[in-house]
Amino acid sequence: YVTDGETNASLRKGDDVMSITDDRAAELLADRRARGPVKRAAKKAPVRKTPAKKAVKRAAKKG
């Protein structure tokens, strides 16, 4: 990828890391800025477990 400190842009399949020019890097960064920020999926709220009810002790019926 190439970066200018703010924006990151991935290289295309035809681009070679060692031979990329400043003009090509600027073009990739401009294309990336034109696409806008990445939209991320909203996180789902964790499912809360209902607390277990405590067992109630009762006196046994006699009889």
N, C-alpha and C positions, 0 to 999 in steps of 0.2 A: 504494500500500500504506500501511498504518498500522503504527506500531511504538511500543513502550514502552521501547525500549532493549535488550530481551532477545528479545522475540517479534515477528516480522513477520507481518502478515496482509494478504492481497490484498483489494482492494475487489471487491464483486460488480458485476454488470452494471448494476443499478439505482442504484448509489451514484455520486454526483457528488463529485469531489475537493474542490471549493470549498464544498460545502454539507453535508459530513458533520459530524454532531454528536459530542460527546464520548461520549454514551451509545452511539451506533452504533459508534464506534471501539472502545469497551470490549467491546461484544457480539462484534465480529469477532475481537478478540484472545482472548476467552474461548473462542470456537468453535475457534480455531486451537490453543490450548493443549490443549483436550479431545481433539483428533485425535492429539496426541503428536508426537514428532520425526519428521522425514522419514527414511525408510530408503533408503539409497543402495546401489546395486549394488556388489558387491565388484569391485575391479580385478583383472584377470587378470595373472598374472605374465608378464613378457616372455619370448618364446621365445629361448632361448640357442642361438647357433650353435655347432656343434662346431668346434673349431679344425681347419684343414686340415692334413693330414699332410704333412710335409716330404718332398720327393723325395730318395731315397737314391741317391747316385752309386756305381755299381759299375764295376769294370774290365770292359772288353769281352772276351769270350772269343775267343781266337785259334784259328783252326784249321780 
